[in-house]
Amino acid sequence: MNNVASTTSDIDFVIIWVDGSDREWLKQKNHYKGVEEINAGDARYRDWDFLHYWFRAVEKYAPWVRKIHFVTCGQLPAWLNLDNPKLHFVKHSDYIDEKYLPTFSSHCIELNLHRIEGLAEKFVYFNDDMFLNAPVSPEDYFVNNVPCDSAIMNTVKMDRHGIPHVIVNNLCVIADHFDFNTQFKKNKSKWLNLKYGLGKNLRTLFMLPYRAFVGFYELHVPYSFLKSTFTEVWDKEEELLSDVSSHKFRTTTDVNQWLMRYWQLAKGEFVPRSPKIGKLYFAQCDMDAIVDDILNSRHKMICINDDNGIKDFEAAKRRVNEAFEKMLPEKSSFEK
């Protein structure tokens, strides 16, 4: 077993997870959705069986983390060691207002994260498809108590099967509270920075004539947040966020937790960081690259995005798990 460093930081990790193969959970979800079919193959919910590697990676690559808040609707992996002092098992009912429960919307789950009891002011948020893939330091996420991020402008990708409507909703909120010209001039060296590279800086330059926050480049990596940012946005937009939290499922009128990231960027409350720290992969078409990155730790963080288009899910799952097993063969202290 890996030895966990005795020194810790004041930074927490938060990860949300759902066991989409749980038939009781599926029955409840379908009850509220008004359908009878039970489908455990939905790419948003199906389990790749590699959650234990997430914990192994954290223990190996970020032993300095203060606490891990593991958030579920109450589901608990049989192998998880709840006696680990760094683990805080959090049920939705522990921090989400009862009037919003049960919820099957990640937007509700994410927008209320700041209410988790004992959550540190500085935290890094992970979806369950985001992994540490090499050693990271606290300074990869926060410098002088300020979140690290990459402020790169981008257009919104039009995708009827994606979430462009949610992104636009986020941008509309930002436009209500921040003037682009004022914020850009105030933080010009953060928006145009050598750490981003020539190509990414050109993206921003090409967007400047619009004189508005037209879109942000999404890295799809674990993002650094201040808990106080969530509190501030809720104070400013309580009616909107309460309405979004009331939705049992995602809707086209929603905003999501990216709004909190956009808020930090628009406000200038971030330290520039290279976007090369992480990489987004699509399991449907990037399997060779995913395996190569895991085996060679080419990026400090990776996101393995699932897709219903995978022809042989079991074969794909086996390849990823074999790669993780080769790099992370030892049980972590988070496992029984």
Secondary structure, 3 states (H helix, E strand, C coil): CCCCCCCCCCEEEEEECCCCCCHHHHHHHHHHHCCCCCCCCCCCCCCCCCHHHHHHHHHHHCCCCCEEEEEECCCCCCCECCCCCCEEEEEHHHHCCHHHCCCCCHHHHHHCHHHCCCCCCEEEEECCCEEECCCCCHHHCEECCEEEECCCECCCCCCCCCCHHHHHHHHHHHHHHCCHHHHHHHCHHHHCCHHHCHHHHHHHHHHHHHCCCCCECCCCCCEEEEHHHHHHHHHHCHHHHHHHHCCCCCCCCCCCCHHHHHHHHHHCCCEECCHHHEEEEECCCCHHHHHHHHHHCCCCEEEEECCCCCCCHHHHHHHHHHHHHHHCCCCCCCEC
